[in-house]
Amino acid sequence: MPRLAALDALRGPTILLTLLVNNVALDTATPDQLTHAAWGGVNLADLVFPWFLFCMGASIPLSASSRATGKVN
């Protein structure tokens, strides 16, 4: 089974955003979009982990099926 380019295209920016959101070196210079919102609000930083979970959840069945058939990319 070939790799899904769409999943790789989503995974790359998600990991990049994870690194940017968790960059403590910026401290007070961090843009508001990369900080967590107050209770009841949503910023870009609050969406990174759900996107990561979606990528992992979508890749596990694909990995398991390729392992079961013995075809590894």
N, C-alpha and C positions, 0 to 999 in steps of 0.2 A: 504494500500500500504506500503510495507516495506521500510526502509531507504535505500538509495543508498550508499553503502560502498565506491564506487569510489568518490562520491561527498564529503563524509566525509574525505576521504584520501587526497583530494586536499585542502579542507578547513583548515585542521589542520596545514600543513606546511605554508599555506598562512598567517594564523594568526601569526604563529611563526616568519615568515619573516617580517611581519608588525611591530611586537614588536622590532625585531633586527634593522630594518632600522630606526625606530623612537627613538632608544636608544641614547639620547644625553649625557649620562654619559661617553660613550667611547671617545667622542670628537675627538682628533687627532689620537687615536688608532683604529678608525673605519676602517675596511678593505675597499679597493677601491670598491669591489663589492657591498657593502652595502651603498654606497653614490650615489647620483644621478649623472649621466653622464653630461658632458658638452653638449651644444647645438649640436644636430646632432648625438649623440652617445646613446648607450643603455647599461645599467648595470642591474644587477639583481634587484636592488632597483626600477628601472623604470618599472618593470614587475609586481610588487606586487599588485598595485591597479587594473590593468586590470584583474588579476587572481581573485581578490576579487569580482569585478563586475560580472565576469563570474559565480562564485559560487553563488552569490546572485540571479542573473538572472535565473540560473538553478533551484534554490530551491523555488522560488516564485510560479511558476506554480504547482509544486509538493505539496506545502503547500496548495495552493488554492483548488486543486482537492481533497485532503484529507479532507479539511474543508467542502467542498460542499457535500461529501458523508457521513460526520459525523464520519469518522474513524480517530482518532487522535492517533499518536504514542507517 
